[in-house]
């Protein structure tokens, strides 16, 4: 999917279940899955849903090499690669992760599978503290969608 210089996607149509996405380097990366309630994507160590999600949490909406996080919705406690995935597979509005829960796991690194607290993610400098994977710095512009201010 075309993206801007900072990793922003222009949007796009949702891919179907088990859709094949762009090649990110290996055959395993080609497996894309769309997961809707009540199911979860069993490839991940947390409850995760999304649209055409690859094994490192890239989705149909955000598909650059640095798009390797999934964020936990404050309302349903499920992880999604992005707000657009949440909106496509649920029937409720995305609620930001509440400030009083910033010390609980709220972010999944799609590269190594580590979970980060909201506080750790917001202070990590756009890289996973566990494995060093780069996170998309463009996500800073819409952190208010995912985390209470």
Phi, psi and omega per residue, in radians:
X1 nan 2.410 3.141
X2 -1.142 2.454 3.100
X3 -2.327 2.807 3.090
X4 -1.375 3.103 -3.112
X5 -1.043 -0.516 -3.111
X6 -1.715 0.185 3.085
X7 1.672 0.066 3.126
X8 -1.298 2.350 3.095
X9 -1.552 2.681 3.099
X10 -1.504 0.048 -3.081
X11 1.571 -3.126 3.117
X12 2.860 3.007 -3.130
X13 -1.304 2.566 3.127
X14 -1.279 2.432 3.066
X15 -1.453 2.765 3.142
X16 -1.371 3.103 3.120
X17 -1.022 2.450 3.115
X18 0.944 0.613 3.126
X19 -1.233 2.608 3.078
X20 -1.640 2.296 -3.115
X21 -1.886 -2.879 3.123
X22 -1.159 2.600 3.113
X23 -1.337 2.185 3.101
X24 -1.923 0.324 3.002
X25 2.191 -0.365 3.132
X26 -2.562 2.872 3.138
X27 -1.084 -0.605 3.136
X28 -1.099 -0.559 -3.138
X29 -1.179 -0.323 -3.104
X30 -1.313 -0.329 -3.096
X31 -1.320 1.982 3.124
X32 -1.987 2.424 3.136
X33 -2.324 2.457 2.982
X34 -1.870 2.212 -3.097
X35 -2.192 2.190 -3.132
X36 -2.078 2.735 3.108
X37 -0.998 2.525 0.125
X38 -1.589 0.063 -3.070
X39 -1.326 2.790 2.993
X40 -2.200 2.741 3.086
X41 -1.404 1.895 -3.018
X42 -1.242 -0.079 3.106
X43 -1.256 -0.255 -3.023
X44 -1.963 2.653 -3.099
X45 -1.382 0.058 3.128
X46 -2.278 2.821 3.065
X47 -1.190 2.015 -3.044
X48 -2.354 2.430 3.049
X49 -2.361 2.779 3.083
X50 2.997 -3.076 -3.064
X51 -1.939 2.077 3.135
X52 0.878 0.989 -3.090
X53 -1.531 2.304 3.098
X54 -1.579 3.078 -3.080
X55 -1.123 -0.172 3.107
X56 -1.991 0.311 3.062
X57 1.361 0.172 2.979
X58 -1.198 2.625 -3.106
X59 -2.279 -3.088 3.135
X60 -1.119 -0.446 -3.081
X61 -1.567 -0.598 -3.077
X62 -2.305 1.914 -2.929
X63 -2.381 0.539 3.057
X64 -1.566 2.848 3.131
X65 -0.973 -0.493 -3.117
X66 -1.553 0.009 -3.141
X67 -1.533 1.206 -3.037
X68 -2.180 0.757 2.997
X69 -2.256 2.695 2.944
X70 -2.232 2.446 -3.045
X71 -2.022 2.485 -3.052
X72 -1.510 2.250 3.120
X73 -1.329 2.301 3.139
X74 -1.174 -0.371 -3.115
X75 -1.537 -0.754 -3.034
X76 -1.921 -0.064 3.123
X77 1.048 0.464 3.104
X78 -1.952 2.552 3.122
X79 -1.554 2.486 3.108
X80 -2.400 2.506 3.080
X81 -1.082 -0.497 -3.142
X82 -2.843 2.950 3.140
X83 -1.117 -0.576 -3.130
X84 -1.193 -0.661 3.047
X85 -1.069 -0.797 3.119
X86 -0.980 -0.861 -3.081
X87 -1.121 -0.572 -3.126
X88 -1.319 -0.504 -3.040
X89 -1.910 -0.016 3.123
X90 -2.114 3.004 3.102
X91 -1.999 0.370 3.129
X92 -2.376 2.910 -3.115
X93 -1.387 2.488 3.075
X94 -1.151 2.216 3.072
X95 -1.839 2.283 3.115
X96 -1.073 2.688 3.085
X97 -1.149 2.207 -3.037
X98 -1.215 2.468 -3.113
X99 -0.980 -0.618 -3.116
X100 -1.300 0.002 3.083
X101 -2.081 0.335 -3.095
X102 -1.116 -0.251 3.112
X103 -1.698 0.178 3.069
X104 -1.818 2.711 3.092
X105 -1.001 2.270 -3.110
X106 -2.459 -0.101 -3.089
X107 -2.417 2.407 3.053
X108 -1.936 2.255 2.977
X109 -1.418 2.053 -3.130
X110 -1.251 -0.293 3.141
X111 -1.380 -0.840 -3.056
X112 -1.963 -0.195 3.128
X113 1.500 0.068 3.099
X114 -1.254 2.570 2.997
X115 -1.793 2.530 3.130
X116 -2.121 2.552 2.984
X117 -1.233 2.826 3.077
X118 -1.025 -0.747 -3.136
X119 -1.053 -0.778 3.133
X120 -1.124 -0.750 3.141
X121 -1.113 -0.803 -3.105
X122 -1.157 -0.368 3.131
X123 -1.881 0.196 -2.990
X124 -1.513 -0.086 3.125
X125 1.211 0.587 3.065
X126 1.105 0.574 3.031
X127 -2.616 2.523 3.130
X128 -1.158 2.205 3.118
X129 -1.177 -0.379 -3.110
X130 -1.460 -0.767 -3.035
X131 -2.109 -0.166 3.129
X132 1.462 0.034 3.133
X133 -1.026 2.366 3.110
X134 -1.274 2.370 3.031
X135 -1.808 2.708 -3.101
X136 -1.157 1.992 3.135
X137 -1.174 -0.354 3.101
X138 -1.159 -0.326 3.131
X139 -1.131 -0.377 3.125
X140 -1.000 -0.557 -3.092
X141 -1.134 -0.411 -3.137
X142 -2.229 0.561 3.082
X143 -1.085 -0.452 3.129
X144 -1.139 -0.343 3.052
X145 -1.224 -0.540 -3.022
X146 -1.792 -0.466 -3.041
X147 -2.320 2.352 3.061
X148 -1.073 2.520 -3.128
X149 -1.372 nan nan
